[in-house]
Amino acid sequence: MIKIFNPDQSKWAEICQRPAKDAAEIEKICYPIFKEVKNTGDIAVRKYSQKFDGLTVTDFELASDLMENAADEVPAQLKSAIQRAYDNIYAFHRAQSSEKLELETTKGVLCWQEKRPIDKVGLYIPGGTAPLFSTVLMLAIPAVIAGCREIILCTPPGKDGNVPASILYTAQLCGIKRVFRVGGIQAIAAMTFGTESIPKVFKIFGPGNQYVTGAKQLSTRYNTAIDMPAGPSELLVMADSTANPAFVASDLLSQAEHGIDSQVIMVTTDEEMIDLVEAEVTEQVKLLPRKNIAEQSIANSKLIYLADKEKAAEFINQYGPEHYILCSSDEEYFLRELRNAGSVFVGPYTPESAGDYASGTNHTLPTQGYAKQYSGVNLDSFLKSITFQRISDSGLRNIGPAIEVMAEAEGLMGHKNAVSIRLDQLNINKRK
């Protein structure tokens, strides 16, 4: 790991950079695929599935019997764990529902806001080196609670052309009926434009590698919304002298094993903690089945010593971590000063893994510093807020003159007339 001691603030931006490919280069790769999928649909999707995944897929959509039979292939212990996670995630996201907001802003002027589900949403579940059935829970549960009319799920198949049973079982548990075995840039393009087999959606959700993230960002140019830019995983741990080095190391490695482009960082106000944590990382990584992946990620990661808590808090906000673990005797200070983070894990017995799987919060979070602008996925991500208003005759008399003056001042006489003609009619009616 890279050790950094009391870096000057002028160097912070450089330290905060993630190991990522140039966005323009990724777009150059994505754009031709998008163009081809738009023009030739399934033909292009098959072509790029063959090119990138080495698979010839005849039918993208999985038959319902494959979904139903998946339950037989999932061990009972795993089913029980998934069910427990489902219950917690469902409860937390269901609690995010809000009632209609209604207010009479002026006598006779009633305004209200209601939420409506996004009609068509696409859920992207990464494949690669591990089947992320947990991400199915994180995306499908709020989509179903929100009441989205059409929910589709795209995920890359394995080398055998099949989707892991754990993903299919979890999708069925959540109420997802349409699953497509397609991944990568071509999956995002298919959901953006629609093909003969894969429906167009209005909003795409889900994490992925840098190419999937680039494809999602490109999709926004074609009237498709996305949840957020969510690329390779990242974690920052704030640890002072009271932190347990073994715990800190285990948390760093839990994210490092996601992929070689993941980044983990420890910020500490205790210089001795640097060596203690590094020693623990060196020992613990030997025990991981994904040791090679974790070691490559660790090579890009940093142990940073900052002399005082004020600088530490400011650095954390500048970094804007996807996951932020706080292990400090002064946690109230760090929580009060926090402005930018995707999800926060407070205290020595709150590993990031809990949020990844079963505590109830969502693990689809902004990366690459986008926590400064974006929230993680939540129930509102699948909803639109629509405002309504009803104005009575007395209400129009109350606010009409102000509207007329403002419209005339902006030179929009049609706007003014839409009010004036009504006020004139009300005056005529009053004289009768």
N, C-alpha and C positions, 0 to 999 in steps of 0.2 A: 504494500500500500504506500501511497505517496504521503510523506509527513510534511506538514506545513506549520511553522511556528510564527505566531503573531504577524500575519501578513498585513502589509500596508493596505488601507482601504482602496487605494487606486488599483490594486491587484485583484480585488474581489470579483469583478466581472469575469475576469479570465478564469479564476478558480471555479466559478459557478457554471462554466460551460460544460455541457454534457457531451459524452462521446457519441457524435451523430454525424451522418452523412450530410452533405450540402443539400438543402431543400430544393434548390434549382436542379441539381443533378437527379434527384428522385423524381421530380416532376417530368423531366425529360423521358424517364422510363415509363411513368404512368400515363402520360398524355396519349401516345400512340395506341396503347391498349384500350383506353377509354374510347377513342375514336373508332377503333375496330369493333368493340362491343356494341357501340351505338349503331353502327352500320350493319353488322352481320349477326348480332345477337348470340344465340347458342353456339354457332360455329366458332366465333372468336373465343368464347368461354372455354369450349373444349380444346381449342388450339393451345391456349395458355395454361390450362390445367395439365396438358401433356408436356408442355415446355418446362414449366416450373416444378410440377409435382411428379412428372413421369407417369401420369395416369390417363387412361382413356376412359372417360365417363360417358356411358350411354344415357342413363337417366339421372338427372341431377337431383330430383326430388325423391326422398326415401318413401317407400311404401309404408302404409299404416301398420302392416303386420310386423315390419322390422322394428318399429317403435314399440309395439306392444310386447314383442318377444325379448326386447333388451333387458327387461326387468329380471328375466331368468338368468342372465349372465352377470348380474351385479351381486356381489356377496352381501349377505344379510347385514353384516356389521357396517358395511359402507352405506347401505340403504338407510339404516338407522341413523347414521351420522348425517347423511344428506337431509333426512326428515327433520332432524333437530335444527340444523342450519336453516332449513326452509321456514320452520316455525318462527325462529328469531328474526330472520330477514323480513318475513311477511308482517310480523307484528310491528317492527320499527317503521316500515314503509307505509303500512296502513295507517299508522298514527300520524303520518304527515298530511293526511287529507284535511282540507280546510273548508269551512262553510262559506256560503255566499256572503260577500261583503256588501252591505247596503247603507247608503247615507243620503239624507236630504241636505244637499249643499246650500241651497237657498229655499225658502218656503215655496213649494210648488215645483221644485227641481229635484227629482229623485234619480240618483246614480247608483248603479250596482255592478259588481264584477262576479262572473261565474267562470268556472274552469271546465273545459271540454277536452276530451282525449284527442291526440293526434290519430287520424284514421288509420294510416298505414306506416308501420315501423319495421325496420330490419335490424336484427341482432347479429353481430359478428362475433363468433367464438373462435379465438386463435387455436391453431393446431400445433404443429412443430413437435418439440421434444416431450411435451406433456399435455394430456387432454384436460382442458380447463373447464370441467363440469361446474366448478364453483361460479364461473362467470355466467353460466346459464341462469343460476339462481339470482345473481345480481341484476341481470337485465330483464329476465322474463317476469319475475315477481312484480316489480313496479309497473311493467307494461300491462300485465293482466289486471292489477288493482286499478290502474288508470282507466281501463275499459277500451283500450285501442281495438278497433274493429278487425284489423288484419295484422297479424304478427308473424313474420317469417324469420327463420334462423338459418344462417349460412356458416358452415365450418368446413375446413379442409379435411378430406378423408385421410386415413393412414395409407401406408404403402400397399396394403391389400385392397384398397378402394373402399373400405368400410369406415363408418363413423364409430368411435368407441362407444360401447354399450353404456358407460357411465354418463356420457353426454345425452344419449337418447333417453335413458331412464329419467334423468333430471328434467329434460325438456317436457316429457310426458307428465311428470309430477306437477310441473308448473302450468300445464294446460296448453303447451305449444303443440300445434297439430301439423305444421308444415316445416320440414327440415330439408335443407339442400346441401349436398356434399360438394361444395366449392369454396375455395379460399383465396387469399391474396388479393392482389390488385383487381383481378378479373371478377371476384365476388363483389367488391365494392362498386365496380363499374356496372355489373349486372343489376344490382339493387338501385343504382342511380337512374339507369335508363329503362330497365325492364327488358326481358328477352322473351322468347317463345315459352320458356319454362319457368323463369324466375320473375316474380312480379316487381314492378317499380314501387319504391316506398317513398314516403315524404321525409323520413328522418332515419339516419343510420347510427346505431349505437355499438360500442364495443372497442376494446383495446386491440393492439396488434403491433407488429414490428414497424420499422421506419417506413417501409413501403406501403403498408396498410394505412398508416397515419397520413402519409403523403397522398394516397388515393382518396381518403376521406376528405382531406382539405380540398382536393381538386373537385370532388363531387359538389361542393358548395357553389361552384360556378355554374352548375346545371340545375339550380333550383332544388337542391336536396340539402336539408339541414343535417348537422351532425351533433353529437352530444358534446364533444370537445376534442382537441388534439390529445390523444392518449397513446403514447408510444412506449418505448422500453421502460421497465420498472425502475424506480429509484426510491431511496430511503435515506433520511438524515436522522441520526440519533444525537440528542443533546445530553451529554453525560458529565456530571461533576464528580467530585471526589467520593460521593456517597453511592455512586452507581456500581453495580456488580459487573466486572469486566467480562465474565463468562456470559452473562445475559446479553451484554452489548454485542459481543462477538457473534453470538448465535443469531441475533436480529440482523446484523450486517450480512451474514452468510445466507439467511433465509431469503433475502432479496437478490443477492449476488448469484444464486443458483438459477434464477429465472432465465438468464441469457447472458451472452458475452458482452452485450451492449447495455446491460443494466449498470447502474451506478449507485454505490453506497458511500455515505459520508458520516464520519463522527466529528462533532464539534465538542470540545471540552474546555473547561476552565481549569482543569487540573493536568499539569504537564506529565505527571507520572502515568496518567491513564492511557496515554499514547502507547507506551511500551507494553503495558499490561494487556490492552485490548489486542494489539498486534500479535502478542504471544498466544493469546487464546484463539485468534483467527487461524494462526498457523497450525495449531493442534486440532481444532475442530474441523477444519476443511478436509483433513485426511480421512475423516469418517464418512464423508458425504458421497453417495453414489454418483452425484453430478459434480464431482470434484473438479474435473477439467474445465467445465463451464464456469464454476464459481471462481476458480483461480484466475481465469482470463478477465472476469469482471472485476475482481479485487485489484488487479493490476492497474485498472483505470480509476480506482477509488482513493479516497483521501481521509487522512486523520489530521484534524486541524485544531491547533491550540490557540485560543484567544484568551488574553490575560484577565478580562473582566466580563461580567455577565451582560453589560450594556452592549458591548461590541458583539458578543455572541448572539444576542437577540436580534440585533440589526442584520448580522450576516445571514441568519436563518431566514429572515424576511426577504432578503435580497435573493437568496437561493430559491425560495418558494417550493419546498419539497412536496412531492406526491404523498409520501408517508413521512410522518414526523413523530418520533418516539422521544418522550421527555422523561428523563431520569435525573431529577435534581431536587435538592433539599429546598430550593426556592422556586418550586413549580408555579406558585401563584404569580410571581413576577413574570416568568416566561409565558404563561398563558395570557396574562393581561397585555403583554407587549406583542403577542402574535397577531400578524395581519395576513400572512400568506402561507397556506398549507392546504393540501387536499383532504387529509384525514389525520387526526392527532391521537396518539396512544400515550396515556398518562400513567406513570408509575412503573415500578419494577416488574409487576406481574401482569402487564398488559402488552404482550408481544404483538407485533404487526400481523402475525399469522391469524390472530383472533378476528381481525377485520377482514382478512382475506377469505375467511371461511364461515364463521358461525356466530359472531357476536351480535350481528344484526345490521351494522352499517354497511354501506356499499363500497366495494373495492374497485369500481371503475372510476378512476380519478385522473385529474389533469397532471401531465408530466412536462418535462422540458421548461419548467418555470411558469407554465400557464396557470398555476394556482394563484397567480397575481390577478388573473382576470376571470377564471372559470371556477365553477363549483363541480364537485363530483356528481355522478348520476344520483338522482333522487326521484321521488314520485312526480314532482313538478316537471322533470325532464320530459315526461311523456304527456304533458298537458299543455294547453294554451289558455291563457287568461283573456276572456272576452269581456269588454265593458258594455254596459247598457245604460240607457237613460230614458226617462219619461218626464215630459214637461207639461204641466197643466196650463190653462189659459192665464191664471194668476202668476204662475211661475214665469211664463214668457214675458208678462208685463214687468216682472221684477228684474230679469236679466237682459231683456231685449234691448233696451237703450244702450247698455254697455257693449253689447255685440255690435250694434250699428256703428257706434263711435269707433271701435277697434277695426272693423272691416273697412270703413271709409278711410281711416288713417293708413291702411295697407293698400289702398287703391283697389280693393276687391268689392266692387259695387254689387255684383251678383250675390255675394254673401250677405251684404247689407239688405238687399231687396228681399231675400228669403225670410228675413225677420220682419222687415217693414210691412210687407204685404199681409202678414198674419196680424201684426199689431193694428193695422188699418181696419182689418175685418173685425177684430175684437172691438174696436171703437165704434164701428157701425152697429154691431150687435148691441153694444151697450146703449146706444142712442134710441134703439127701437123700443 
